[in-house]
Amino acid sequence: MAFSEQFAIDLQNFLVSPGTDMPISPASSLFLALHTSDPTANCSVGELSGFGYIRTAVVFGPQTTANSRDLENIAPVIFPPATDNSPSSVTYYSVWTDQAAGNPVSYGILDAPVNWSTGSSVAIATGLLRLELLIKPANCTI
């Protein structure tokens, strides 16, 4: 999963501009969006619409593996049943700060395409979504 372009800009501004608000509220206010194609860094491509689709809340917590700083979804994410004319295959996702608008935080590709048919739900199991927080030691020379 990669950070969205908007989140990277917001985080950069927070780090270098005094008085800038933190770019995101706590993880309990994040929403998962589904896409039929690569959403790209601004997360604006291929998000589903219609047939009862709505972004669904996702909660992240510390990854359960030792020695990791990554976050993973700590509960299943269940989208409501499709009402009609749903897409045959969902392949990508993105994470947003709002259910209907907001700013994109991250995006990625699903391990396997999800087929979503009329009357069925889509469920993303606990631990399948990961926010990777890369931490590298700084190399400082004087």
C-alpha positions as CSV (number, residue, x, y, z in Angstrom):
1,M,0.0,0.0,0.0
2,A,1.3,3.4,-0.9
3,F,0.5,6.8,0.6
4,S,-1.6,9.0,-1.6
5,E,-0.1,12.1,-3.2
6,Q,-2.4,14.3,-1.1
7,F,-1.5,12.6,2.2
8,A,2.3,12.9,1.4
9,I,1.9,16.7,0.7
10,D,-0.2,17.2,3.9
11,L,2.4,15.3,6.0
12,Q,5.3,17.2,4.4
13,N,3.5,20.5,5.2
14,F,2.9,19.4,8.8
15,L,6.6,18.6,9.3
16,V,8.0,21.8,7.9
17,S,5.4,24.5,8.5
18,P,4.9,25.7,12.0
19,G,1.2,25.8,13.1
20,T,0.0,23.3,10.4
21,D,-2.6,20.9,11.7
22,M,-1.8,17.1,11.6
23,P,-3.1,15.9,8.2
24,I,-5.4,13.2,9.5
25,S,-7.6,12.4,12.5
26,P,-7.3,9.1,14.4
27,A,-7.6,5.9,12.5
28,S,-11.2,5.3,13.6
29,S,-12.3,7.8,11.0
30,L,-10.9,6.1,7.9
31,F,-13.0,4.6,5.1
32,L,-12.2,1.9,2.5
33,A,-13.0,2.5,-1.2
34,L,-13.0,-0.1,-3.9
35,H,-11.8,0.4,-7.5
36,T,-12.0,-1.5,-10.8
37,S,-8.6,-0.1,-11.9
38,D,-5.5,1.4,-10.4
39,P,-6.6,4.5,-8.5
40,T,-3.2,6.2,-9.1
41,A,-1.5,8.4,-6.5
42,N,-4.5,10.8,-6.3
43,C,-7.0,7.9,-5.8
44,S,-9.3,9.4,-8.4
45,V,-9.5,6.6,-11.0
46,G,-12.0,3.7,-11.1
47,E,-13.8,4.1,-7.7
48,L,-17.1,2.2,-7.8
49,S,-20.4,4.1,-7.8
50,G,-24.0,3.2,-7.8
51,F,-25.7,-0.2,-7.1
52,G,-25.7,0.4,-3.4
53,Y,-21.9,1.0,-3.1
54,I,-20.6,3.2,-0.3
55,R,-17.2,3.6,1.3
56,T,-17.1,1.5,4.4
57,A,-15.4,2.3,7.8
58,V,-12.0,0.6,8.3
59,V,-10.1,0.5,11.6
60,F,-6.3,0.1,11.7
61,G,-4.2,-1.1,14.6
62,P,-0.7,-2.4,15.2
63,Q,0.3,-5.3,13.1
64,T,0.4,-8.6,15.0
65,T,3.8,-9.7,13.8
66,A,6.8,-8.9,16.0
67,N,9.2,-6.1,15.1
68,S,6.8,-4.3,12.8
69,R,5.7,-0.7,12.8
70,D,3.1,-1.3,10.1
71,L,-0.7,-1.1,10.8
72,E,-3.3,-3.5,9.6
73,N,-7.1,-3.6,9.7
74,I,-8.1,-5.0,13.0
75,A,-11.7,-5.9,12.1
76,P,-13.3,-7.2,8.9
77,V,-14.5,-4.6,6.4
78,I,-17.9,-5.6,5.1
79,F,-19.6,-3.7,2.2
80,P,-23.4,-3.9,1.9
81,P,-24.9,-6.2,-0.8
82,A,-24.9,-4.9,-4.3
83,T,-28.4,-3.9,-5.4
84,D,-28.0,-4.3,-9.2
85,N,-25.5,-4.1,-12.1
86,S,-22.4,-4.5,-9.9
87,P,-19.0,-4.7,-11.6
88,S,-17.7,-8.1,-12.2
89,S,-14.3,-7.6,-10.7
90,V,-12.9,-5.3,-8.0
91,T,-9.0,-5.2,-8.1
92,Y,-7.8,-2.1,-6.1
93,Y,-8.7,-0.2,-3.0
94,S,-8.0,3.2,-1.4
95,V,-8.3,4.6,2.1
96,W,-10.0,8.0,2.7
97,T,-10.7,10.4,5.6
98,D,-14.4,10.7,4.8
99,Q,-17.2,8.3,3.6
100,A,-18.3,10.5,0.7
101,A,-15.6,13.1,0.1
102,G,-12.5,13.8,2.2
103,N,-8.8,13.2,1.3
104,P,-7.1,10.0,0.2
105,V,-4.6,8.5,2.6
106,S,-3.4,5.4,0.8
107,Y,-4.1,2.9,-2.0
108,G,-3.1,-0.5,-3.2
109,I,-4.0,-3.6,-5.1
110,L,-6.0,-6.5,-3.7
111,D,-4.1,-9.9,-3.5
112,A,-6.8,-11.4,-5.7
113,P,-9.7,-9.8,-7.7
114,V,-13.0,-9.8,-5.9
115,N,-16.1,-10.7,-7.9
116,W,-19.1,-8.8,-6.7
117,S,-22.5,-9.8,-8.0
118,T,-26.0,-8.5,-7.3
119,G,-27.2,-9.5,-3.9
120,S,-23.7,-10.4,-2.6
121,S,-21.5,-8.5,-0.2
122,V,-17.8,-7.9,-0.3
123,A,-15.8,-8.7,2.9
124,I,-12.2,-7.9,3.5
125,A,-10.9,-10.2,6.3
126,T,-9.0,-8.9,9.4
127,G,-5.3,-8.3,8.7
128,L,-5.5,-8.2,4.9
129,L,-5.0,-4.4,4.5
130,R,-1.7,-3.0,5.6
131,L,-0.5,0.6,6.0
132,E,3.3,0.2,5.7
133,L,5.3,2.7,7.7
134,L,8.8,2.6,6.5
135,I,11.3,3.4,9.2
136,K,15.0,3.7,8.2
137,P,17.8,4.9,10.4
138,A,19.1,8.3,9.4
139,N,22.7,8.6,8.1
140,C,24.0,11.9,9.4
141,T,27.5,13.2,8.7
142,I,29.1,16.3,10.1
